[in-house]
Amino acid sequence: MNPAQVDAYLRRLGAQHPASPTVDVLRELHLRHLQTVPFENLSIHLGEEIVLEENRLLDKVVGAGRGGFCYELNGLFGALLTALGFDVTLLAARVYGDEGRTGIPYDHLALRVRTVDGGVWLADVGFGTHSHYPLAFEERGEQKDPGGTFRVVGSGPDAAGVRGGASGAGAVSEEVTDLDVMRNGGPEYRLEVRPRVLGDFVAGAWWHSTSPASHFTQSLVCSRLLEDGGRITLAGRTLTTTSGEGTRDVHELTTDEEVLGAYREWFGIELGSVPEVRGQG
């Protein structure tokens, strides 16, 4: 990512070029990303190819003012952080679904980020409803966040030992090969600690964008965090606003003009036609 592309990305986020890759900068960029770049799967239903290449992702997210899902958002955010001097590692995860089952290999992409002031963090701007700020990667106790109460716990051969301490805290054991990311007591995804590259996720992106079994091919979603800590989500023709206090307002949009206007007003996305779920349009 060249300096001009970095500057354009930062303008998209409404952020200044940071002086140093510190944890405070990471926290600010993480939050701004969630507030300005929507989590969305519109490309799947608009017939747009999803290409996991840095310049193509820049064209989409920065040039066209769009969003994306995990591979696109975390892949591009990782590239921005790297260009700003952060030490970034791409990690693969499997998302927990019904009855505690995990998804396909390379089901999700998240980031391990080291800052110059000594911290190691789990950054994730591509999971929809999740933590507003990066999580401490090596912390095993509860982590309070506006998005909920989180824990990062070992799930490898000695996970019982990691979990069994009185405080739940401790460094990652060499025996632990995976980590479970928990939110409000329930598992969100199982994270591998082996480093990956963006190209490793091509098959996962293809599966999620083509398989009838993928929830992304079965539904439309466009969502972002609001400044008060709430969330605005357009799912098909249903616009749902949740405030930071938890109150919800649900509004059914009846005309194409209303739907296109909602994409434009709430997400900054200009579309020529209303996307429809594959097989239902």
C-alpha positions in Angstrom: 0.0 0.0 0.0 1.7 3.2 -1.1 1.5 6.5 0.8 -1.3 7.9 -1.4 -3.4 4.8 -0.8 -2.8 5.0 2.9 -3.9 8.6 3.0 -7.0 7.9 1.0 -7.9 5.0 3.4 -7.4 7.2 6.4 -9.6 9.8 4.9 -12.3 7.1 4.4 -12.0 6.4 8.1 -11.9 10.1 9.1 -8.6 9.6 10.8 -5.3 11.5 10.8 -2.0 9.9 9.9 -0.6 8.6 13.2 2.8 9.4 14.4 3.5 6.0 15.8 1.8 2.5 15.8 0.6 2.5 19.4 -2.3 0.7 21.0 -4.2 4.0 21.3 -3.9 4.5 17.5 -5.0 0.9 17.0 -8.0 1.4 19.2 -9.1 4.5 17.4 -8.7 3.0 13.9 -10.5 -0.1 14.9 -13.5 1.8 16.2 -13.6 4.2 13.2 -13.5 1.3 10.8 -16.5 -0.3 12.5 -18.4 3.1 12.3 -17.5 4.0 8.7 -17.0 0.8 6.7 -20.1 -1.4 6.7 -20.1 -5.2 7.1 -22.0 -6.2 3.9 -22.4 -9.1 1.5 -24.0 -7.1 -1.4 -21.4 -8.2 -4.0 -22.6 -11.8 -3.7 -26.1 -10.8 -4.8 -25.0 -8.1 -7.3 -23.0 -10.6 -9.3 -19.7 -8.9 -8.4 -16.5 -10.9 -8.1 -14.8 -11.0 -4.7 -11.1 -10.7 -5.3 -8.7 -11.0 -2.3 -6.0 -8.7 -3.8 -5.0 -5.5 -2.0 -5.5 -3.1 -5.0 -8.9 -4.7 -5.8 -10.0 -4.3 -2.2 -8.8 -0.7 -2.1 -10.8 0.0 -5.2 -13.9 -1.4 -3.6 -13.6 -0.1 0.0 -11.8 3.1 -0.5 -12.5 4.0 -4.1 -16.1 2.9 -4.3 -17.0 3.6 -0.7 -18.2 0.1 -0.1 -17.8 -2.5 2.7 -17.4 -6.2 2.6 -17.2 -9.3 4.8 -14.4 -10.7 6.9 -11.8 -11.5 4.3 -12.1 -8.2 2.6 -12.4 -6.0 5.7 -9.8 -7.6 7.9 -7.6 -8.3 4.9 -7.5 -4.7 3.9 -7.4 -3.3 7.5 -4.4 -5.6 8.1 -2.6 -4.1 5.0 -3.3 -0.6 6.3 -2.0 -1.4 9.8 1.2 -2.9 8.2 1.7 0.2 6.1 1.4 2.3 9.3 4.2 0.3 11.1 2.2 -2.3 13.1 3.3 -5.9 13.2 0.3 -7.8 11.7 -0.3 -11.5 11.4 -3.4 -12.9 9.6 -5.1 -15.7 11.4 -7.7 -18.2 10.3 -10.8 -19.1 12.4 -13.9 -21.3 12.3 -17.1 -19.7 13.4 -19.3 -21.5 15.9 -22.8 -22.3 14.6 -25.7 -24.5 15.7 -25.1 -27.1 18.4 -21.5 -25.9 18.9 -20.3 -27.0 15.4 -17.6 -25.0 13.8 -17.6 -23.9 10.1 -15.3 -24.7 7.2 -11.5 -24.2 7.3 -10.6 -20.6 6.6 -14.2 -19.7 7.6 -13.1 -16.4 9.1 -10.1 -14.0 9.0 -8.9 -12.1 12.1 -5.7 -10.2 12.9 -3.0 -10.4 15.6 -1.4 -7.0 16.0 1.7 -6.0 17.9 2.1 -2.4 18.9 5.3 -0.5 19.6 4.3 0.0 23.2 4.4 -3.7 23.9 0.9 -5.0 23.4 -0.4 -7.9 21.4 -4.0 -7.5 20.3 -6.8 -9.4 18.5 -8.3 -7.0 16.0 -11.4 -7.9 14.1 -13.4 -5.3 12.0 -15.1 -8.0 9.9 -17.3 -10.0 12.2 -20.4 -7.9 12.3 -21.5 -7.6 16.0 -18.3 -8.0 17.9 -15.9 -6.0 20.2 -15.7 -2.3 19.5 -12.0 -2.3 20.4 -9.2 -4.8 19.9 -9.0 -7.5 22.6 -5.8 -8.3 24.5 -4.5 -11.4 22.8 -2.7 -13.0 25.7 -5.2 -12.1 28.4 -7.3 -15.1 29.6 -9.6 -13.2 32.0 -12.8 -11.3 31.2 -12.4 -8.3 29.0 -15.1 -5.6 29.2 -16.0 -3.9 26.0 -19.0 -1.8 24.8 -19.8 -4.8 22.6 -20.0 -7.2 25.5 -17.9 -9.2 27.9 -15.2 -11.2 26.0 -12.7 -13.9 26.8 -9.9 -15.4 24.7 -9.3 -18.9 26.1 -7.1 -21.8 25.1 -8.6 -24.7 23.3 -5.6 -26.9 22.7 -4.4 -30.1 24.6 -3.8 -28.2 27.9 -6.8 -25.9 27.6 -8.2 -27.2 30.9 -5.1 -26.1 32.7 -5.3 -22.6 31.1 -8.9 -22.3 32.0 -8.7 -23.8 35.4 -6.7 -21.0 37.1 -8.3 -19.0 39.8 -8.1 -15.7 37.9 -8.3 -17.2 34.4 -5.3 -15.1 33.4 -2.0 -16.2 32.0 0.2 -16.3 29.0 -0.5 -18.6 26.0 0.9 -22.1 26.7 3.1 -23.6 24.0 0.7 -26.6 24.0 -2.3 -24.5 23.0 -2.8 -24.7 19.3 -6.2 -22.9 19.0 -8.0 -20.2 21.0 -11.7 -19.8 21.5 -13.0 -16.2 21.4 -16.0 -15.9 23.7 -18.6 -13.2 24.0 -21.0 -13.0 26.9 -20.3 -16.5 27.9 -20.8 -18.1 24.4 -18.2 -19.1 21.8 -17.9 -16.9 18.7 -15.1 -18.6 16.8 -12.1 -20.9 17.2 -8.9 -19.1 16.2 -5.8 -20.8 15.0 -2.5 -19.2 16.0 -0.5 -20.3 12.8 0.3 -17.3 10.6 -1.6 -17.1 7.2 -1.5 -15.0 4.1 -4.5 -13.5 2.3 -4.3 -15.9 -0.5 -5.0 -18.8 1.9 -8.6 -17.5 2.3 -9.5 -17.6 -1.4 -11.3 -21.0 -1.1 -13.2 -19.8 2.0 -14.3 -16.6 0.2 -15.4 -18.7 -2.8 -17.4 -21.1 -0.6 -19.2 -18.4 1.3 -20.0 -16.5 -1.9 -21.3 -19.5 -3.9 -22.4 -22.4 -1.6 -26.2 -22.8 -1.0 -25.1 -23.8 2.5 -23.5 -20.5 3.2 -25.6 -18.0 5.2 -24.1 -15.2 3.0 -25.8 -16.7 -0.1 -29.1 -17.1 1.8 -29.5 -13.5 3.0 -28.6 -9.8 2.4 -27.0 -7.8 5.1 -25.4 -4.3 5.4 -24.5 -3.2 8.9 -22.3 -0.7 10.8 -21.7 0.5 14.3 -23.2 3.8 15.3 -21.4 6.5 17.3 -23.6 6.0 20.4 -22.6 2.3 20.4 -25.7 1.1 18.7 -26.0 -0.5 15.3 -27.8 0.2 12.0 -28.6 -2.9 9.9 -30.4 -3.2 6.5 -31.3 -6.9 6.0 -33.1 -7.2 2.7 -35.8 -4.6 3.1 -35.8 -4.5 6.9 -34.0 -1.5 8.5 -33.2 -2.1 12.2 -31.7 0.6 14.4 -30.5 -0.5 17.8 -29.4 2.3 20.2 -26.5 2.1 22.6 -29.0 1.5 25.4 -30.5 -1.5 23.6 -33.8 -0.1 22.3 -34.7 -1.3 18.8 -36.6 0.3 16.0 -37.6 -1.9 13.1 -38.9 -0.4 9.8 -40.0 -2.3 6.7 -39.1 -0.5 3.5 -41.7 -1.0 0.9 -40.3 0.6 -2.3 -37.1 0.3 -4.2 -36.5 4.0 -3.7 -36.7 3.6 0.1 -34.2 0.8 0.0 -31.7 2.6 -2.3 -32.1 5.7 -0.1 -31.3 3.7 3.0 -28.2 2.3 1.5 -27.2 5.8 0.5 -28.1 7.6 3.7 -26.9 5.1 6.3 -24.0 3.4 4.6 -22.8 5.8 1.9 -23.4 3.2 -0.8 -24.8 4.2 -4.1 -26.5 1.4 -6.0 -28.2 1.4 -9.4 -30.7 -1.3 -8.4 -31.9 -3.1 -5.3 -29.9 -6.3 -4.6 -32.0 -9.4 -4.2 -31.1 -12.7 -2.6 -30.0 -15.1 -5.3 -32.9 -17.2 -6.5 -35.4 -14.9 -4.9 -35.1 -11.8 -7.2 
